Each structure stands twice: as C-alpha cells, then as structure tokens.
Amino acid sequence: MRLDKYLKNSRLIKRRTIANEACDAGKVLVNDKIARASYDVKVGDIIEIQMGAKAVRVRVLAIAENATKADAAMTYEVIG
C-alpha cells in the first residue's frame, strides 16, 4: 500500500492530500530515510511524522485497505 494511503487509512493523518504534501515536504521518514508518497509500506516499517512541534514515531503492525475507526489504531504501535 502506498505511504500516503496508509497514513490516511490508519488515521495518522486526516486526509490523503495532506499526507501527500507532508511526504513531498520531507516531513515523513520511513526507517530513518525521507520517504515519498509512493513508497510501498510493509509490516515492520518504522514511520516518523514531524508535523509542527510534535513528532510521532510508529511501527507498522498491519496493512488494511479499509479500516474502521476502531481498527485503525490496531494497524500501528506508537514507539518513543
């Protein structure tokens, strides 16, 4: 699954266009490397999102095409 779509489906970023813009601006890192929106997310990847003053670091646990609000939080684990 594309990185921008994963960020939207997991509810880490509210809209796919915002996720795409964040990737283009270099604010999203995957495994400590700047990632493009087209990056293919895999289970076990570590994603770091830097929006404003806060940074969120998560590990991908599952990839779901359509996740409900309750299931979205189960697709990742917040780390440090």
Backbone as CSV, one residue per row, in Angstrom:
resi,resn,N_x,N_y,N_z,CA_x,CA_y,CA_z,C_x,C_y,C_z
1,MET,0.841,-1.175,0.000,0.000,0.000,0.000,0.891,1.244,0.000
2,ARG,0.478,2.241,-0.738,1.222,3.499,-0.791,1.264,4.154,0.583
3,LEU,2.347,4.872,0.845,2.536,5.522,2.134,1.433,6.535,2.430
4,ASP,1.085,7.381,1.458,0.050,8.386,1.719,-1.297,7.747,2.030
5,LYS,-1.604,6.657,1.350,-2.870,5.949,1.604,-2.842,5.279,2.980
6,TYR,-1.702,4.710,3.373,-1.587,4.081,4.692,-1.777,5.106,5.804
7,LEU,-1.161,6.278,5.654,-1.279,7.320,6.675,-2.724,7.766,6.843
8,LYS,-3.463,7.813,5.748,-4.869,8.192,5.818,-5.709,7.067,6.415
9,ASN,-5.517,5.824,5.957,-6.312,4.692,6.452,-6.064,4.413,7.931
10,SER,-4.851,4.647,8.396,-4.530,4.394,9.802,-4.915,5.580,10.686
11,ARG,-5.412,6.656,10.078,-5.841,7.864,10.780,-4.682,8.614,11.445
12,LEU,-3.468,8.373,10.986,-2.329,9.144,11.491,-2.364,10.559,10.932
13,ILE,-2.826,10.689,9.681,-3.043,11.993,9.051,-4.465,11.972,8.505
14,LYS,-5.164,13.073,8.676,-6.599,13.112,8.404,-6.971,12.915,6.934
15,ARG,-6.220,13.528,6.034,-6.561,13.456,4.610,-5.373,12.988,3.791
16,ARG,-5.667,12.301,2.695,-4.603,11.772,1.839,-3.814,12.892,1.178
17,THR,-4.475,13.972,0.818,-3.751,15.084,0.187,-2.761,15.710,1.167
18,ILE,-3.145,15.797,2.437,-2.238,16.338,3.452,-1.063,15.380,3.646
19,ALA,-1.338,14.076,3.633,-0.279,13.081,3.754,0.688,13.190,2.576
20,ASN,0.148,13.394,1.395,0.965,13.539,0.189,1.847,14.779,0.288
21,GLU,1.277,15.890,0.748,2.045,17.132,0.900,3.134,16.991,1.962
22,ALA,2.831,16.289,3.056,3.826,16.072,4.111,5.000,15.253,3.578
23,CYS,4.709,14.259,2.764,5.775,13.441,2.165,6.632,14.288,1.223
24,ASP,5.991,15.099,0.400,6.719,15.961,-0.539,7.598,16.967,0.186
25,ALA,7.170,17.405,1.378,7.923,18.394,2.149,9.037,17.751,2.982
26,GLY,9.148,16.422,2.942,10.202,15.736,3.685,9.908,15.582,5.162
27,LYS,8.650,15.647,5.541,8.271,15.548,6.949,7.940,14.130,7.391
28,VAL,8.015,13.180,6.456,7.724,11.784,6.781,8.967,10.946,6.500
29,LEU,9.427,10.231,7.523,10.574,9.342,7.395,10.110,7.905,7.560
30,VAL,10.651,7.018,6.754,10.400,5.584,6.907,11.758,4.922,7.081
31,ASN,11.931,4.248,8.204,13.206,3.608,8.536,14.358,4.609,8.463
32,ASP,14.136,5.799,9.009,15.120,6.888,9.100,15.558,7.459,7.757
33,LYS,14.732,7.293,6.723,15.011,7.890,5.411,13.781,8.662,4.959
34,ILE,13.992,9.798,4.314,12.872,10.574,3.783,12.157,9.717,2.740
35,ALA,10.827,9.634,2.887,10.051,8.759,2.003,9.113,9.568,1.126
36,ARG,8.920,9.083,-0.076,7.962,9.673,-0.999,6.586,9.078,-0.735
37,ALA,5.563,9.749,-1.214,4.188,9.290,-1.010,3.944,7.937,-1.678
38,SER,4.719,7.619,-2.700,4.534,6.369,-3.424,5.269,5.188,-2.793
39,TYR,5.966,5.401,-1.677,6.690,4.327,-1.005,5.726,3.196,-0.645
40,ASP,6.133,1.958,-0.851,5.303,0.785,-0.561,5.519,0.363,0.893
41,VAL,4.537,0.627,1.744,4.634,0.335,3.175,4.563,-1.169,3.413
42,LYS,5.452,-1.655,4.310,5.475,-3.075,4.668,5.343,-3.203,6.184
43,VAL,4.853,-4.354,6.631,4.749,-4.618,8.065,6.151,-4.593,8.656
44,GLY,6.316,-3.901,9.780,7.610,-3.778,10.431,8.313,-2.464,10.152
45,ASP,7.850,-1.709,9.155,8.440,-0.399,8.874,8.219,0.541,10.056
46,ILE,9.172,1.428,10.278,9.037,2.449,11.311,8.849,3.786,10.611
47,ILE,7.712,4.418,10.883,7.339,5.679,10.244,7.422,6.794,11.268
48,GLU,8.093,7.872,10.902,8.179,9.046,11.771,7.578,10.233,11.033
49,ILE,6.615,10.884,11.675,5.928,12.025,11.081,6.228,13.254,11.928
50,GLN,6.727,14.311,11.290,7.035,15.548,12.003,6.101,16.638,11.509
51,MET,5.088,16.923,12.321,4.121,17.966,11.982,4.212,19.041,13.055
52,GLY,4.656,20.206,12.691,4.800,21.291,13.655,5.856,20.956,14.685
53,ALA,5.526,21.161,15.954,6.484,20.931,17.035,6.504,19.491,17.510
54,LYS,5.492,18.711,17.148,5.448,17.340,17.653,5.851,16.334,16.581
55,ALA,6.422,15.251,17.035,6.812,14.164,16.136,6.181,12.876,16.650
56,VAL,5.681,12.074,15.731,5.071,10.793,16.075,5.888,9.702,15.404
57,ARG,6.235,8.678,16.164,7.013,7.548,15.642,6.216,6.277,15.880
58,VAL,5.913,5.548,14.810,5.090,4.343,14.914,5.724,3.181,14.150
59,ARG,5.378,1.963,14.574,5.779,0.743,13.875,4.537,0.165,13.211
60,VAL,4.640,-0.190,11.941,3.513,-0.747,11.203,3.295,-2.196,11.650
61,LEU,2.078,-2.489,12.130,1.735,-3.843,12.571,0.904,-4.587,11.537
62,ALA,0.070,-3.853,10.799,-0.797,-4.474,9.799,-1.132,-3.442,8.731
63,ILE,-1.521,-3.952,7.581,-1.931,-3.082,6.483,-3.348,-3.478,6.106
64,ALA,-4.274,-2.539,6.242,-5.677,-2.812,5.944,-6.169,-1.827,4.889
65,GLU,-6.778,-2.355,3.833,-7.293,-1.499,2.767,-8.382,-0.565,3.289
66,ASN,-9.313,-1.120,4.053,-10.400,-0.326,4.618,-10.458,-0.609,6.109
67,ALA,-10.040,0.345,6.902,-10.040,0.169,8.351,-11.091,1.083,8.976
68,THR,-11.875,0.511,9.875,-12.830,1.336,10.612,-12.058,2.161,11.628
69,LYS,-12.734,3.090,12.254,-12.079,3.947,13.231,-11.472,3.113,14.360
70,ALA,-12.198,2.084,14.801,-11.708,1.226,15.886,-10.522,0.376,15.432
71,ASP,-10.554,-0.101,14.194,-9.481,-0.954,13.677,-8.229,-0.168,13.297
72,ALA,-8.377,1.119,13.016,-7.255,1.934,12.551,-6.115,1.949,13.564
73,ALA,-6.443,2.039,14.843,-5.403,2.090,15.883,-4.672,0.755,16.029
74,MET,-5.254,-0.312,15.510,-4.622,-1.633,15.612,-3.592,-1.861,14.493
75,THR,-3.512,-0.958,13.522,-2.595,-1.139,12.403,-1.199,-0.626,12.696
76,TYR,-1.032,0.065,13.830,0.293,0.588,14.182,0.474,0.589,15.691
77,GLU,1.748,0.732,16.113,2.108,0.800,17.523,3.001,2.016,17.706
78,VAL,2.640,2.882,18.628,3.439,4.089,18.889,4.681,3.690,19.657
79,ILE,5.827,4.144,19.163,7.109,3.878,19.839,7.812,5.205,20.058
80,GLY,8.463,5.339,21.177,9.225,6.530,21.516,8.765,7.741,20.906
